[in-house]
């Protein structure tokens, strides 16, 4: 089975990024903070992306 066709590829990527962000927030300051913002911001953006792309339906 191809990795791109796997059902769990994107959720696993989101979980790993979130865990990386949480651990880097606990480890230190400086570039660790930047890594934590990236590690926690990207999963938040990926989870809200379908909501941002959805067109607003107009009922008349």
Order of alpha helices (4+ residues) and beta strands (2+ residues): alpha-alpha
